[in-house]
Every structure is written in C-alpha cells, then in structure tokens.
Amino acid sequence: MGYNRNIDIIKGLAILFVILIHSFFDQTLLSIGGPFYIHQAVPLFLIITGYNHTMSYERNGQQTLAELYQPNLLLKKLSRILLPAVVAYIFQIIIAPFIGREANVFFYLAGRGGYGGYFVSIMIQIVFFLPFLFYLAKKNHQLMLVLSFTFNLVFELASDFFNLPPFLYRLLFFRYLFAISLGIWYFFVQKDEKSLKFIKIGALLSIPYLILVHYFNYEVPLYSFGTAWKGQDPLTFFYPLYLFHLGLTYLPKLKWNRVYEGLAQLGKKSYHIFIVQMVYFWMSASFINKTEWLFPLDLLVCITLGIGYYHLEAAYLKHKKEKALSR
C-alpha cells in the first residue's frame, strides 16, 4: 500500500487546530464547538502515527520483534524526533535569561519546553512501545485493542485514585495508548464493514460524553478530567478515529486543488510547525497577554517559521549525507 497524501491533508488541518488551541481562550473554543474538531488535534496525530507506522511495517515486511526493534531503525526514528526538538531546546536555553523565562535540562525532562511540550516525550516513548503493539496486532488485532483499552482506562482511573503528579501524567504516553492502538487496529480493519459500523457507534456514543464533560462539566473519575486534556480519554478516542476514517473515505472523491495541496504541505511539515509553535507561544507569553484577535499572526508566524525550519533541517541532512558520501 502506497502512502496516501490525504493523510497529509488531515495532519495539515490538525496542526492548524493545535495553533488555534493555544491562540483562543477555552470559552471561545467551547463557543465554536472546539471539542468536536479543534480539541481532537493531538488524538488525530497519534491515531495517524499508529496507522502510518503499521503501514510502514507491513510495506517493509517487518514481522518479528528482532526486525521491529532493529537498533538502526529505532535510532533513525529517534533522530527524526529529537533533532528538531533539541535544536529548539538549545535556542530556548540561550534566550531564556533575556526574556525572564525558565529553561534547563530538568525543565525539558518535565515536558515544559513550551505549549505542547509533552508531545515530544510521548513521541519518544512511541518509538519503543509501538513496535510491540504492532507485534501483538499481527497475532490478534482485536485482542490488542481490548488490552489497550483496558490498560488505558485503568491508567486513567489509577492516576486519579493515587493522585499522580500532573507533570508525570502529561509525559506518559499511556494516556493516549488506546488512540495509538486504534490507528494500528484501523489499518487492519479499514475495509471490514462490521468494524466500520463499530467505529461509527463508538464515535456516536462519544458525542454525548463530550457534551456532558465540556459543556456541563460532568465529573468522571478519570485523571484527564481535571487537566487541559479533559475529554481526551479511551471513552472518546473512537470519535477522532471516525474523523480520520471520514477523511480517508471522502477526501479522495474531491478534486485536488491548491487548498488541499497547501494543507498537504503543512501536514508533511507538521512536526516542525508543532515545535515552532511550542517556542513561539512560550516566548510571546513573556511579552504580551493572550490576545485572541492576534490568531492570524499566530498562524502566520508558526506556519512560516515551521516551514522554514523543516527546509533548514532538510538542507542540513542533505549536506551531511553528501559529506559522508564524499569521504
């Protein structure tokens, strides 16, 4: 199966949503129905991560744990995550004293490297856990999904019961385990009518739950309820999966145009844009209070610098490769 460019369109929309999450106040997001699309950005990214990794493993014929955990393969994936992040972290450490902000090694270990700083930590953990989830899925993808749902739900309940420190909760990928597993599972069942009906039912059941949690402040004994990620738990992850399914189903039926091409380009560069928006909002908070009407500027700066950052890294890697070949 070749790569589907419509996935990049969905990622492009998701990265725009990430910026809007940090541009708008919570009340504004609620008033425009944000919980049903804007707040689904990170779950969408993680579902896509599960799906894309599964597609890659299948395409390359990687089946055994030895093949999935090849050191060079893991290092390659880690470098893609760490290089853009570490450069951004070094930049923050350098400028922090001049803008009155905190930035040190422990600052980053606690996932405080900016708005959405936890995401880098979660992506690093995914490098090590996702191959095992894929391995389980190849044995029995239905069982893998049930186990992931159960573990994710128990993690939420236990975190709430034992009052897990907030900094630790935000860093652990287990809070998104079911979302990642859904991406893996969906790859195997995307043509199965019964499974698609099950996804639709799960998504429909998520809607009243999202309404109760976000608009009526309905309390549930899940740790995420008292955080900025309220409603992002295993009881709702079928909803972003269904959004992903709708995108893959209906986007190919639309005529390709410049808007789709632009979104696809944003999707390809979404990780670098994510890193840039982390630093941008971290810096801007030192100079101005959150002002919603500046959201067009937020989008322009984050997208422009993110694209530039992507091409800068690409040029560096190309130069490094050419230098290695010339030896």
Disulfide bonds with the S-S distance in Angstrom:
none
